C-alpha cells in the first residue's frame, strides 16, 4: 500500500462516507448508529473547527481511513488543551498501517495547534481499536458502563487518554 496523508476537504465527503458508513453498518466498532449522508458530511467538514485536525489516509487516490481531532469542549476555555479523537479505517484494510500513519500526522498537527492531551471513548468490545490506541500511547482511565445502546443492547465504553 502506498499511503499518503493530507487534510480533509469538502470534496472528500463522499469518500469519508464510503469509509465510515460500512463501519456503522457493521454495528460492532462505533457508537454511531445511523449512516451519514454525503450532504451532511460535507456540511460537517465545511463547519469543522479551525483548531480541529482532520487527516485522510489515501492509497493512491482512494481514501482508506481518516482521523478526526476536535476540541473536547467549546463551552469553556478551561479545556482548550484537550482534544477528542476518532479513528476510522476501511474495514478491508485494518491492520495494514493506515492507523499508524494517521496517528503520526494527527498527533504532530495536534501539538502544533496547542493540544496537550487527547481523550476519547473506545467500545469495550472492540479490542483491535483499543490495541491501536494503546500502541500510540493511550491509557485506559475508566469504564462507562452501559454507555451506549445499539440495537437495544448496551455497550460499555472505555475512556482513554494520552498526554502529548
N, C-alpha and C positions, 0 to 999 in steps of 0.2 A: 504494500500500500504506500502510495506517495502522498503523505499528508502535508497540508499547509493549513495555517491558522490565519484567520482575519476577523475583523469586526463585522457584525451583522449590518445589513442594510434593509430598507423597507422592501426592496425587490426580492428578498430572501424568504418572505413569508410562506410561500407555498412549500419551499424546501424544508423550512423549520417544521411545518405541519406534517410533512412526509416522514420526519423523524419521530416527532412526539406522539402523533395520533396512534400509530401501532403500539407504542409503549402504553398509552392509556387504555387501548382496547384489550391489551393482554391482561389487565386487571390485577397485576402482580408486582409492579415496580414503582408505582407512584400513587399518590392520593388524588390526583386529578381524576375525575370520574366521567368527564364528557369531552369528546374531541373538540379541537379548536377549528374554527373556520379560517380560511386564508384572510378574509377581510378583518376579522378580529385580531389575528396575529399581526397583520400589517399595522393596524392601529396601535397595538401594544408596542411594536418596535418604534414607530414614529414618536410615541409619547414616553419612551424609555428614559429614565432619569439620566441627566448629564453625568452624574457621579457613578452611574452604573457601568458595568463591564459585561459585554455580551460577545463572546467569541464563538466562531464557527470553525469546525474542522471539516476540511474538504479533501476528498480523494480525487484528484484532478478537478473537475468542475462540480462534482456531486457532493452535497452536504451530507456528512456521515455522522455528525454529532454537534452538540453545542453546549455551552456552559454559560449560565446567567448569574451575575452577581449584582445585587442592588442593595441600596441602603436598607438596613433592618427596619428602621422606623423614620417617618418624616414628621411625627408629631412632637419630637423633642430633639434638641441638638446634643443631648447627653449621650446618644447612641450613634453619633456621626461616624465614629471609628469602627463600627460593626456592620458587616455586610451579610446578606443572606444569599446562599448559593443553591443552584440546581444544576444537575449534570444529566445530559440525555445523549445516549449513543444508539445508533441504529441497531436494532435487535440482532441483525445478522452479522454485525461486526464487533460484538462485545469481545473483550479480552484480546484486542489486537493493537493496543497502543493509542487508541483515539482519546480516551480519558486522560491518559498520561500527558499527551501533547496539549490538551485543553487546560489541564491544571497548571502546567508550566506557564502558559501565556496568561491565563486569568489571574494567577497569583501575582505575577510580575506587574500586571496592569493595576491590580488592586492596591499594591504597595504604592505605586506612583500616584494613585488617587487619594492617598491618605488613610486607607483602611489599615487597621491594626489587628483585627480579629474577624474571622469568618465563622458563621453559625448556620446550621441547617438541621433539618429533620431527615432521617432515612427510615423507611419502613423496616420494622424489626424482622420481617420475613423476607428481606432482600439482602442476604449475606454478601452477594457479589458487590453490590453498591457500597455496603459498609466496608468491605475489604479495600475497595478502590480509594475511598476517603481515608481510611487508616493508613494506606500506603503513602498518602500525601500529607501525613502529619496530623490528621484529625483524631480527636479522642472523644469517646462517649462520656457524656456528663450526666445523663439521666434517661429515663424512660417515661414517655407519656402513654399511659395505659388506656386502651380502648379509645385512642385519639381520633381515629378516622373510622368511618363506616362506609365500606364499599360493598355494594350489592347486598346490604343487610348484614354483613359480617364486620365485626370490629377488628381493627388492626392497631397494634401498638406502633409507636414511632420512637426511634432513638434520637435524642438530642445530641448533636455532635458539634465540636468547635475546634478551631485551630487559631493559634496566635500567629501573626505574620512577623 
